[in-house]
Amino acid sequence: MPPVTRVGIHLSHEQLSPRAALEVAQRADALGFRDAMCSDHLVPWSERQGESGFAWAWLGAALATTSMRLGVVTAPGQRYHPVVTAQAVATLEQMNPGRFWAALGSGEAMNEHVTGDAWPAKAERTARLGECVDVVRRLLDGEEVSHQGRVVVDRARVWSLPAEPPPLVSAAVTEATAAWAATWADGLATISQPPEKLRGVVDAYRDAGGRGDVVVQAQLAYVRPADGGREAALDLAHDQWRTNVFEPPLCWDLPTTEHYDLAADHLTPEHVAESVLCTDSTDELAESIAAFSEVGADSVYLHHVGKDQYAFLEDAAAALLP
């Protein structure tokens, strides 16, 4: 298995204010990180996270003030009409050629129910995403598009286009979605899971003919030994990320932050540590990246789940980037 070719960072708009996230991105750039990705949420996963910056506005600022390549995980089809998604993608790529990519997914009810439309079943959401992907690709190719289906488009055209469309990859956490993604995506973006589950997702994508990079967003909590070490990392992960460890379909279908907080109320730090690497060791971070490589990841984006990112950035850059 070839080694991981990119080690980047993930920035969570649910946890960091737009200004704080921009300052973190700028610091990561100065430390030598060349890659970053971010979430695109209307609401946080918990009251304790407490933020909800608009990813597309933030991406413009981050691309303009760093030299990093940046990606976003986004969900066209309900909160975003696919024509709006195509316009946003085209503008960012035209302004920053070769430095932007988007992972398209079917979304979560917590972000999408605000339109007042019904939250579809997973199969219906997947079919809707397929229609959105077709619309976005045709618009990025310069076509005028009309479409009647799960989404409706009337004579749309995106006039300001990049020289080449950026990669449109698929966000997927299950084998079934990964295999379907191979029919259209320029790559796969998934999250850290136990090795056997993650290998199954990656293999499903590759075995179905999937092309491009496999990106893993890896959740971790890092606290230096002098600041409390692994025990403090466990507490941090429990405080900030216990609402993010549920299996599908629960993680897709709960409608509000309050529902996630209630669902996670019984979880212990040890429960959360099954999904989040809690560590005080950069050697352990390096080992985790090697493990992701073993199951087929091409790129790993490290997501330290704390609100204070700077100690993690300093230590990870020193230990991992060389």
N, C-alpha and C positions, 0 to 999 in steps of 0.2 A: 504494500500500500504506500503510495507516495506521501510525503509529509505535508502537513498543513502549510499552505503558501501565504496565508494572510492571518495575522492576529490583530484584531481591532477591538473597539469598545462599543458597547451598547448604552445608549442614553434613554432613560425612561422619563417621558413627559408626565407620567403620573406621579413621579416622585420629586422632580426638579422643576423649579420655576423656569420659564423661558430664559430669563437673564442668567440664572445659575447654570442651566444646561449649556448656554452659549459659552460662558466662562470656562466650564469644564472642557468643552470641545476645543477651545483655544489653547488651554493648558495641555491637553493631550497632543495636539498638533505640535506644540513647542517641544514636547518630550520625545517626539519622533514617531508617534502613531500615524499611520497613513490611511487608516480605515476606521469608519464609525457607522453605526446605524442607529435608528431611533424608532420609537413607537409612535402611534397616531391614535390618541384616545380623546374622547370628549369628557370622560370622567375617570377618576382614579379607581383602583381596585379596592381601596380601603380609605377610611377617614384619616388614618395616620399618614398615608401617602400625600393626599391633599392638594394635588396640582392637576392641571389639564391644559397645558399650553397647546396652541394650534401648530401642528407639526409643519405645515407647508410654509407658513410665514417664517418659522424658525429655521427651516432648511435653507431658505434664501439667505438669511443672515449668516448661518454657519458656513455655507459654501463660499460666501463672499469674504469671510474673515479667517478662514483656514485654508490649508492646501490639501485637506483630506478628501478621500472619496467617501461619499455618504449615501446611505440607503434608508428607506423607510418601509415599514410594514403597514399597509393600508387596505381598506375594504370598500371597493366601489359597489354600488348597487342599491343602497338604501339611504344612508346619510349623505353619501356623495353620488351624484349622478355620474355615470362613466364619462360623459363629455367633459365635466368639470375635472375629473381625474386626468383625462388625456391632456387638457389644457395646462394643468399644473405640471405634469410630467414633462411636457414639451418645453415649457418655459424654463424650468430648472436645468434641463439638459442643454438647451440652446445657450444659456448663460454660462454653463460650466461643462463644456464638452468632455465626455469620458469620465466624469466624476460623480455621476448620479445613477442610482438604480432603485427600482421599486419592487417590493414583494407584495403581490396581490392575494388577498384572502377573502373568506366568506364572512368574517367578522364575528362580533359578539353582541348579544342582545343589549348589554349594558350601554353600548355606544350607539346602537342603531334604533332602539325602540322610540327614541325621542321624536321621530318623524310622525308617529301615530299609526304607521302601517303595521300590519301583523308581522310577527317574527316568524319566518318560514322554517319548516323542518330542514334538517341538514341536506338532504338530497335536493330539495328545492333551492336552497342557498347555493349549492355547488353549481346547479344548472344556471342560476342567475349570474354567478360569477363567470361562467363560461361565456355567456352572452356579453357581459361587460368586457371581458378580455378581447373578444372579437371587435367590439366597438372601439375600444382604446387603440388596438393595433391598426385598424383601418384609418382612424383619425391621424395617428402618428405617421402613417404612410401618405397623408395628404388627401385622402378621399373625402368627398361629401357623403355623409352617412345618414340614412334613414333606417329605422329598425322598429319592428313591432313584435314584442314578446314579453318576457318578464320585466324588461326595461323598455321604455319607449324613447326613440330618438327621431327628431324631425329635422331633416336637412341640415345637419350639423357639420361644421368644418372648423378645424383649428388652423388658423392662418400663420401664426408664428411657430415654425417648426425647427427642430435641430437638424443638423446635417445628417445624422444617423439617430434612430431611436435608441434610447438607453435599454439595458436589459430589464425585462419584465419577468421576474421569477415568481414562483408559487410559494405561498406560506402554507405549510402542512405539518400536522402533528400525528397523523395516522397513516398507516400503510395504504389504505384505500385512496385517500386524498393524494398521497405522493404518487401512486401509480397513475391516477388520472392526470396529475400535473405534467407528467412526462409527455402528454399529447400536445402541450402548448407552451410550456414554460422555458425560459432561458436559463433556469437554474432552480434550486430548491432552497428555501429557508425554513429551518425547523428549530426546535428548542432542545436543550439537554434533557435526556431521559436516561433510564438505566441502559447499559450498553446493548443488551439484547433487543430492547424495544427500538433504540435509535438505529441499530444495524438493520432491523426490519424495515424501518421507514426509508433509510438510504437505499437498501437493496431493492425495495419496491419501485423506487424512482428509477434507478439505474437499469433494472431488469426490464422495465417497460420502455426503455430507450431514452430516458432522461438525459439531457445534455447540460453543459455549463457547470458552474460551481455548486457544491452543496455547502450551504452556510449553516452553522450551528450557533444559536444564541445561548450562551452558557451562563446560567445564574450562579452567583457565588457571593459569599460574604467574607470579606478579608479584614482582619483586625491585627495590627502588629502585636507581637508578644508583650511589648512594654505598655500597650494600651488595653490589655485584657485578654489578648490571644483568642484561642478557639472558643472559649466560653462566652466571651463578649460577642464573637461572630455569631454564635448560636442565638443569642438574645437579639442581636440586630436582625438576623434573618427572620426570626419569629415575629418581631415587631413589624417589619416592613413587607414581608413576602408570604405570610401564611395564607393570605387570600388567593394566592396564585399557584397553588399546588394541586388543584383538583383535576381529576381526569375528565375528558369529554364524556358525556355532553354537558356535565354540570358547568364547566368553565365557559361554555358557549352560551348557555341559556338563562343564567340568572340575570335579572333585569336591572338591579341597582346596586350601588355601593353597600347599602345597608344589608342587602341579601348576602353579599360576599362576607361581610363582617360577621353576620350571624352564623353562616355556614362554617366559618373558620374558628369559631369561638372555642371549640373543644380541642383544637390542635396544639400539641406541645412543640417545643423547640426541636425535639428529636424527630417528630413527624416531618417538620419542615426540612431538616437536614437530609432527609431521603431524596429531596428534589433540589436542594441548594447546597453547593459545596461550601462548608463553613471551615475556614482555615486561617492560620497565621503564618503560612509558609509559601513563599514564592516557588519553592521546589515542588510543592504539591500542585500549584497552578500549572507549572510546566508539565507535570505528569498527567494532569487532566487534559491538557491540549494534545499530548501524545496519544491518550486514550481515544479522543475524538477522531484523531487521524486514523487510528486502527479500524474504526468502524466506517470510514469513508468520507469524513469531513475534509473539504478543501480549505475552508475559512472558518475561523472561530472568533466570535465577537463576545468579549468578556463583559458581563453585566454584574458589576458590584452593586448589590441591592441597597446599600446605604445611601443616605442623602449627602454625606460628606465623602467626596470622591477622591480627594487629593492625595492622601497617603497611599491608597490603592494605586492611583496612576503613577506616582513616583516609583513605587517599588516594582510594579509590573513592568514599567518601561525599562528600568535598570536590569531586571532579571530576564525578561522575555524577548525584548526587541533585538538585542545583539545576536 
